Amino acid sequence: MPTDDPTSYTATPPSLRNGRGARDYLATRSDPGFAQRRIAQCEARVRKWARALALRDADAEQGLAKAREDLAHWREVVALAKANGSTFWSAADFTAGDYVQFDGVWYVVVHVNRRSLTIPEPLDPSTPLADQDRTARTCTRPYDRVQDRSPAEAVNNDRQGPSSP
């Protein structure tokens, strides 16, 4: 049931007044990447309220309880998504040289970081993946934005990169 508390995960935004907003809202809230980002935000709120509690802030106990409740909810959402077959990517899934898909475009993984992947900066999408210069400018993308992955060995024979589904 929706509440008036804007920080609550059960709060209903005004965009739910029309059908498209409701569809977009529900699709976003069931997206595994969205859930992962919300967990990170909730963990930060728990740490903030724990620090406030240590300073004997009067509102800290209530804030900490609410933050823990939200965190438990989003962990439940992630567990349900995993049970339904959603993929949650992490550093353990990638090595340098693999191929990764972001926003429908395949990139070579230059470096694997704890929270993100380093890929060549998308300058010219017409350049074949195998010909992308790994020393060119790079950028990072978080794991919750990964759409697909292909190991380097599977792509070695295909100079254009993995085929799109």
C-alpha positions in Angstrom: 0.0 0.0 0.0 1.4 3.4 -1.0 2.5 5.8 1.7 3.1 9.6 1.7 6.7 9.1 2.8 8.8 10.0 -0.3 11.8 8.0 0.9 9.7 4.8 1.2 10.0 2.1 -1.4 6.2 1.8 -1.2 5.7 5.5 -2.1 3.6 6.0 -5.2 4.9 8.7 -7.6 2.6 11.0 -9.4 3.5 9.4 -12.7 1.3 6.5 -11.8 -1.7 8.5 -12.7 -1.4 7.4 -16.4 -0.9 4.0 -17.8 2.5 4.6 -19.4 4.0 6.0 -16.3 2.8 3.0 -14.3 4.3 0.5 -16.8 7.6 2.4 -16.9 7.7 2.6 -13.1 7.0 -1.1 -12.6 9.5 -2.1 -15.3 12.2 0.0 -13.7 11.5 -1.3 -10.2 11.7 -4.9 -11.4 15.0 -4.3 -13.2 17.8 -6.1 -11.5 20.3 -3.2 -12.1 17.9 -0.8 -10.5 17.6 -3.1 -7.5 21.4 -3.3 -7.2 21.7 0.4 -7.2 18.9 0.8 -4.6 20.8 -1.7 -2.4 23.9 0.4 -2.6 21.9 3.5 -1.7 20.2 1.7 1.2 23.6 0.4 2.5 24.9 4.0 2.5 21.8 5.1 4.5 22.3 2.3 7.0 25.9 3.5 7.5 24.8 7.1 7.8 22.2 6.3 10.5 24.6 4.0 12.3 27.1 6.9 12.6 24.2 9.2 13.8 23.3 6.6 16.4 26.8 6.5 17.6 26.6 10.3 18.1 23.4 9.8 20.1 21.1 11.5 17.5 17.5 11.3 18.7 16.1 10.3 15.2 18.8 7.8 14.5 17.1 4.7 15.8 14.0 5.3 13.7 16.1 6.2 10.6 18.3 3.2 11.0 15.2 0.9 11.4 13.7 2.4 8.2 16.9 2.1 6.3 17.3 -1.6 7.3 13.7 -2.3 6.3 14.3 -0.8 2.9 17.6 -2.7 2.5 15.8 -6.0 3.4 13.2 -5.3 0.8 15.6 -4.7 -2.0 17.7 -7.7 -1.1 14.4 -9.7 -1.3 13.8 -8.2 -4.8 17.3 -9.3 -5.9 16.9 -12.8 -4.4 13.5 -13.2 -6.3 15.1 -12.0 -9.5 18.0 -14.4 -9.1 15.5 -17.2 -8.5 13.7 -16.2 -11.7 16.9 -16.5 -13.7 18.1 -12.9 -13.9 21.9 -12.5 -14.3 23.8 -10.3 -11.8 27.3 -9.6 -13.3 30.4 -9.1 -11.1 34.1 -8.9 -11.5 34.3 -12.7 -11.3 32.4 -13.0 -14.6 34.9 -11.0 -16.7 38.6 -11.0 -17.7 40.4 -8.5 -19.9 39.8 -9.3 -23.5 36.3 -10.5 -23.1 33.4 -8.8 -24.9 30.6 -7.0 -23.1 27.4 -5.4 -24.4 26.2 -2.0 -23.1 23.3 -0.2 -24.7 23.2 -2.7 -27.5 26.9 -2.1 -28.5 29.7 -4.7 -28.0 33.0 -3.5 -26.5 36.3 -5.2 -25.6 36.9 -5.3 -21.9 40.2 -3.5 -21.2 40.3 -3.8 -17.5 38.1 -5.5 -14.8 37.6 -3.4 -11.7 35.8 -4.2 -8.5 32.7 -2.2 -9.3 33.0 -1.5 -13.0 34.5 -2.5 -16.3 36.9 -0.4 -18.3 36.1 -0.3 -22.0 37.2 1.8 -25.0 35.4 5.0 -25.2 32.6 4.7 -27.8 33.8 7.0 -30.6 33.0 5.1 -33.8 30.5 2.3 -33.6 31.4 1.2 -37.2 34.9 0.1 -36.1 35.0 -3.7 -35.8 35.5 -4.9 -32.2 38.7 -6.8 -33.0 40.2 -3.6 -34.4 39.4 -1.3 -31.5 42.6 0.2 -30.1 42.9 -0.8 -26.4 45.3 2.1 -25.8 42.7 4.7 -26.9 40.7 6.7 -24.4 38.7 4.6 -22.1 35.7 4.9 -19.8 34.1 2.7 -17.1 30.7 1.2 -16.9 29.1 -0.4 -13.8 28.2 -4.0 -13.8 24.5 -3.3 -13.3 24.4 -1.8 -16.8 25.9 -4.9 -18.5 23.4 -6.5 -21.0 25.4 -9.5 -22.2 28.9 -11.0 -22.1 30.9 -13.1 -24.5 34.3 -14.7 -23.6 37.3 -13.8 -25.8 37.7 -17.4 -26.9 34.3 -17.5 -28.4 34.9 -14.4 -30.5 38.5 -15.1 -31.7 37.2 -16.6 -35.0 34.8 -13.8 -35.6 36.6 -10.5 -36.4 33.3 -8.5 -36.2 32.6 -9.5 -32.5 29.7 -11.5 -31.1 26.5 -11.6 -33.0 23.5 -9.8 -31.5 20.6 -11.9 -30.5 
